[in-house]
Amino acid sequence: MRLWVLLMGMLLSASLAGAAPAKNTTAAKSEAKTSSPKVSPTGKSATKNASPAKKTVSAKQGGSKPRSKTDAQIDEQKNALKKLESDLAKKRQELTMLETEERGVLNTISLLDQNLNQTRTYLGELAKSEKMLEKAIRKLSADIDSLDCKIADRKEVMKKRIRTLYVNGRSSEAKVLYGLLTQEGNPERQVYWVHHILNQDREEIDYLQDLIQERDEKKQQEQSHLADLKNLQSKKAVEEKGLVSQMTGQEKMLKSLKQDQNMQRQALKEFEQNQKTMLALIKKLEERRKKEIEEARKAEAARKAREKVSKDKKGKTPPPKVSKPKVAVAESVKGPKCTPLEGDVISQYGLQEHPVLHIMTRNLGVEIRGKRGASVRAAAAGTVVMVSEIDGRGPSVIIEHDGGTYSVYGHLKTIRVHEGKEVRNCEEIGIVGDVASLNGIKLYFQVSEGTQTVDPLQWLKTK
């Protein structure tokens, strides 16, 4: 009896003082896995109901769990949606203001088209987010089911353990402990197994609690994702309805434009004014180029005159007469050229029917259909002489090439060059967009030799 009381006291003291070292000593646990069989509370070798404490969820030992790749992707997608929502709200506000100010047919059609394109993009991102959330929810649901099975298994093990304790009492464990302490062998291993038996129940309970905690966390994530999914689906339904409404409004406006001669005249007047603005810009650039050449010629002549005076004073024979440098005449750029954007040409150079307005117009350049995010490249080496917003062309870049040839790139979403920058042939200068476009994402590409426009497609073919 005294022996039993002594061992029970040792059992209680060891469970209080020795639990922490045994639980946190990974080396001892590793040794037990590789070299010694587990001992059950009854003293027999046991594998069936062995404690799974070594599989304890690492959240308690290692702090907070690292975020999964799926969660990071969902957060990144949320940020992208917020930016799209902000841009879309600005465009819609701009369209509302434009409608009240009645600033013109072309501007209204352009903004309507930009809103349609941005709405389609937003719907695409909403659908992408929807799929990501649905995938995450399916994964969480499978994880929760798996954890439910593990929890049920551990609870069954705990029931058997309680039943064994009820039938046999703690005396059977005391006998095992006494045997371990009195038998000959490695003292360190004996101490380890004493700690192992004393902590077995505690580890079993900790493991069960970790499983339940992990399940609760995943359940909360699942509920959060379900709420986000419901919100996304609601937004998507509203945007799809709004898209149909916008398309109907644009169709009505284009239909009325075809039938209303006053609107056609107004649209044609705006179109021609935009063309005149474009030609005036090129003329201004060409005048500036010629002025710079003339100033350089005068400076060179003055320098040579000073040299002549200096030589005459020294009594030397004056140098032969220097002919005046001629002003460079605009001519087609020699050498390799680069197609500025890969895509179908939707509007040709010269006189033709406008694809949206359905009225005869004379195009100064060509229009190339683009894909969202596609790069626009310099058609030939040269110097960026203008980066500006141009009526009817939106954000644009003008590059001056040798001999007074100019290439124009309009409807850019992003511009990656600045005035004065030297660009190489095929160097990226921006990203194609739909700003000031009447029919979606496209590049306006124009080439002028001096102040005379030429067919850009033919110009690209010249060597």
Buried (B, 14 or more C-beta within 10 A) or exposed (E): EEEBEEBBEBBEEBBEEBBEEBBEEEEBBEBBEEEBEBBBBEBEEBEEBBBBBEEBBEEEEEEEEEEEEBEEBBEEBEEEBEEBBEBBEEBBEBBEEBEEEEEBBBBBBBBBBBBBBBBBBBBEBBEEBBEBBBBBBEBBEEBBEEBEEBBEEBEEBBEEBEEBBEEEEBEBBBBBBBEBBEEEEEEEBBBBBBBBBBBBBBBBBBBBBBBBBBBEBBBEBBEBBBEBBEEBEEBBEEBEEBBEEBBEEBEEBBEEBEEEEEBBEBBBEBBEBBBEEBBEBBEEBBEEBBEEBEEEBEEEEEEEEEEBEEEEEEEEEEEEEEEEEEEEEBEBBEEEBBBBBEBEBBBBBEEEEBEBBEBEBEBBBBBBBBEBEBBBBBBBBBBBBBBEEBBBBBBBBBBBBBBBBBBBBBBBBEBBBEEEBEBEBBBEBBBBBBBBBBBBBBBBBBBBBBBEBBBBBEBBEEE
